Amino acid sequence: IDLVKYKPEYSWVGNKIRRQIDFSMSCFSNNFIANKSFVDTINYEDIEYIEESEFDFDKAVVPKKDGSFFKKYLEPIIIVGSTLVTVFLLFTVRSS
């Protein structure tokens, strides 16, 4: 028996992480190949316990948690808005 492929992958599903593990194994005596895929959903906080394996092949790249509404939208709007106000005031005060 030979383990041909073992690949865990993570992706976001709402507030949880979807873990999909694909693996293939083959048996040389009768040319049998088995492909299987397992999927489960876990909490983001539990990943550190799941990834705490001593085997490197059992680890995958964990996606970073998406930022909140403030980090995604409000913060850039505030930065661009304050920059525009600063430039406007610079030229308005300077021309007076």
C-alpha positions as CSV (number, residue, x, y, z in Angstrom):
1,I,0.0,0.0,0.0
2,D,1.3,3.4,-1.0
3,L,-0.1,6.8,0.0
4,V,0.0,8.7,-3.3
5,K,-1.6,12.0,-2.2
6,Y,-2.7,13.5,1.1
7,K,-3.6,17.2,0.8
8,P,-5.6,19.2,3.4
9,E,-7.0,22.6,2.4
10,Y,-8.8,25.3,4.3
11,S,-11.4,27.8,3.1
12,W,-13.8,30.3,4.7
13,V,-17.5,29.4,5.0
14,G,-19.3,32.2,6.9
15,N,-17.6,32.5,10.3
16,K,-16.2,29.0,10.2
17,I,-13.4,27.2,8.4
18,R,-14.1,24.4,5.9
19,R,-11.4,21.7,5.9
20,Q,-11.2,19.4,2.9
21,I,-8.7,16.5,2.9
22,D,-8.1,14.7,-0.4
23,F,-6.1,11.6,-0.5
24,S,-5.2,8.7,-2.8
25,M,-3.7,5.4,-2.1
26,S,-2.7,2.5,-4.3
27,C,-2.1,-1.2,-3.8
28,F,0.6,-2.6,-6.0
29,S,-0.5,-6.2,-5.8
30,N,-3.8,-5.8,-7.7
31,N,-3.3,-2.3,-9.2
32,F,-6.1,-0.9,-7.0
33,I,-6.2,2.9,-6.6
34,A,-8.6,4.5,-4.0
35,N,-9.5,8.2,-4.0
36,K,-11.3,9.7,-1.1
37,S,-12.3,13.2,0.1
38,F,-13.4,14.2,3.5
39,V,-15.0,17.6,4.4
40,D,-15.8,19.1,7.8
41,T,-16.4,22.5,9.3
42,I,-14.4,23.8,12.3
43,N,-14.1,26.9,14.3
44,Y,-11.2,29.2,13.5
45,E,-10.0,29.0,17.1
46,D,-9.6,25.3,16.9
47,I,-7.2,25.3,14.0
48,E,-4.1,25.7,16.3
49,Y,-5.1,22.4,18.0
50,I,-5.7,20.6,14.7
51,E,-2.5,21.9,13.1
52,E,-0.5,20.8,16.2
53,S,0.8,17.7,14.5
54,E,4.4,16.6,14.3
55,F,3.9,15.5,10.7
56,D,4.5,18.1,8.1
57,F,2.3,16.5,5.4
58,D,-0.7,17.0,7.7
59,K,-0.4,20.8,7.7
60,A,-1.9,23.3,5.3
61,V,-1.9,27.0,4.8
62,V,-4.6,28.5,7.1
63,P,-6.4,31.5,5.5
64,K,-6.4,34.7,7.5
65,K,-9.6,35.9,9.1
66,D,-11.3,38.5,7.0
67,G,-11.3,41.9,8.6
68,S,-14.4,43.5,10.1
69,F,-16.6,46.1,8.4
70,F,-14.4,48.8,9.9
71,K,-11.2,47.4,8.6
72,K,-12.6,46.6,5.2
73,Y,-14.6,49.7,4.3
74,L,-14.7,52.4,7.0
75,E,-11.0,52.7,7.6
76,P,-10.1,53.4,3.9
77,I,-13.0,55.9,3.6
78,I,-11.8,57.8,6.6
79,I,-8.2,57.9,5.3
80,V,-9.2,59.1,1.8
81,G,-11.7,61.6,3.3
82,S,-9.2,63.1,5.7
83,T,-6.6,63.3,2.9
84,L,-9.0,65.1,0.7
85,V,-10.0,67.6,3.5
86,T,-6.3,68.2,4.2
87,V,-5.5,69.0,0.6
88,F,-8.6,71.2,0.2
89,L,-7.8,73.1,3.4
90,L,-4.1,73.5,2.3
91,F,-5.1,75.2,-0.9
92,T,-8.0,77.2,0.6
93,V,-5.9,78.6,3.4
94,R,-2.9,79.2,1.2
95,S,-4.9,81.3,-1.4
96,S,-6.5,83.5,1.3
